[in-house]
Amino acid sequence: MNIDCRIILVASTLISMSYVNYAQESYGGLRVGYNLSELKSDNSSRADLETLRAFSVAVVYAYEPGYNSVIGFSLEPGYTLKGTNTNIDTLSYRFNYLSLPILLDYYPFDKLKISLGPEVSYLLKAKNIDKPMPVDTIKVSKDISDVYNKRLELGGTVGVNYSLSYFLDVGIRFSTSFTKISKEDAILNRRKLFNQYLQFSLLFKLAN
């Protein structure tokens, strides 16, 4: 991870924390997301990395801006499934993460929120779902944590939320990792692999 990424992450976190004292309202909630997850690498190979349709769920605790303020702050600890499909029938990777986005929230208009900040994740399990032929046979799960062995992941997240009502938001979010989950996958012939995902979400809010 280069020095610019580190500066952005540290700065956004400190700015977010500095505004907590100025926020006058808060709420809790539950975010459920539909993720389009991808595994990226520094090189190409015969094995194409394809989008994995996955999901996430998180508990949300947010401070909304008070009067004459447009800045808020939110924490979203939860679970995220990441990974990739490939054009090889026997390879489909699943990465199970505990994630914690720490977000600075900007409210340019009523009901609209733009969020930016770091996302810290911890890898619980890495596995390959073998899809044997014929397709109606039982799928086999194999642990691949010896190859995908970088447990701690540090990334960045940017997203937009729109409030349909006080109790329901819809959102879209992009997240990318600044750290690598694996130095090399010999089977895929890929090096310096890292995660990315695009998320579509619903946020169910509870009044504080």
Phi, psi and omega in degrees: 000128184281172186292328179298317179298318181296319180296317180298315182296314181295316182296315182295323179294316180294321179296316179302312183294329182291340183266354182302320184292341182266348180281138186252344182231152178215161176209157172249166180184185180228125177253129173243135186230146172255116188252139168255098190261143179223150173252123182253158178214170181275355181217167177252164179203184179292338179272111178281135177267121186244161183295135174255127175278118188225193183210168175210158175215139184212148170272133184247133170231117188230144170258124176266154181293147176274196181298135180062025177231150180236009185247133175229190187204139179214150174240139184223069177292138180183197182245137178225131173264124178237176178147202181201150164265164177224171176275010175256123189302330185268005183234117173208108190268141176232128178240121182261121186236145158268128187234151177219091170287136177240106197242138168270124184252128179245128182250088181288330179220164175299132178080352180249132181228133175247126185241143180210138176168180180282155174231116180259129183227152178234126182283118177274318185204141174235127182214156174253132176263105180282125180254085186289160176260142356290167190291344182273002177278168185289135177285144183247132179258133180231133178290131179234025182290349174286333177266314178262081194245009178270100189290317184270128180238133177240123183222186178230149184226138172223138183202168178231134177238144174232132182274114174284327174205178180297331186259000183214125173243151167246147184210161172227140187214143174240134180227137176224146179271139174267347179249161183266142175273339179204142176286322182199140171245106185293327180292316178279345186058046180236147181235152176051067185269142180212162185265149169217152171205152172249130187238137170247130191221161169240134178244116177263114188258145175241134179293144179283000000 
